[in-house]
């Protein structure tokens, strides 16, 4: 009788601890200068990829860009994923626990770096992803012709 209760309490305590750690990780706002130091930096990623080439959305350069860009955030416990959609838009997938202001920064960085490395403007479609269940559309991001970033979050939840 005591063993199941101990297991339940232990699982509950573990869940609470994970939640607290997660809250602490995202609670302290990161400045732009802190994010700019995360590696690989935009400059080092561009240098690693070489000269601007458009290429196919699934070629080696695009895959390397996605992996290295994701690594920058994943090294700091930000669950971020990127895919290039067949329509040319970039699909940004983020952990629902990442605050919107970080998600907006990630989306605009993704667009600017994609433009710099591939010479292509691409709208970013932003999704929250869950371990269980479908992804949820939460917003869009794009650069206007003057290079000003726009991010709109929506609660439509469309897929």
Steps between C-alpha positions, in 0.01 A plus 500: 500500500783744584704418189244638245458814712877553511519460122216747443651758736844455341362553150308807617811649665704431184241676284494800733881521500516485119237775482693720746827454311323583174352816651838611627662437162250724319435752779808718468469703180794464268627815336570524130872514576481170693315325219751639249781315681334160478684269264505441218464875450342631180845608377663162570207315343524713184876437485445126541242491221714697256385741230130570445339228290130443458500125446214258561314515833623150584866530392807467724533875570134529605528196723820632660335839555200339673715278721736779608222755555309252717819414689543865605174487694500136605836549672312735734198273556277676248320226307504638146452318171510624142375355177483647154154454357450409135323834447828676591389617843703412806325304772618594849397255772538611862433366847171650629682604819727743311362851555367680194770770506771234464301326230475831312877553531571149377262543204649834392856367541407201288365722222791741499760224502317305230496811280872564567607138437273407210400834345132409539219670690287242672197536720529309829199302616521446877366190676494382858589133516405250764634158589151360469245650267501713188703813438317828546538800269576804715626765261680631196810708450634679194738774390355788301691645200679747733625210716269574794387185676132440571373229733132430555386246756159346466294272719331329208669168573462398135726222379 
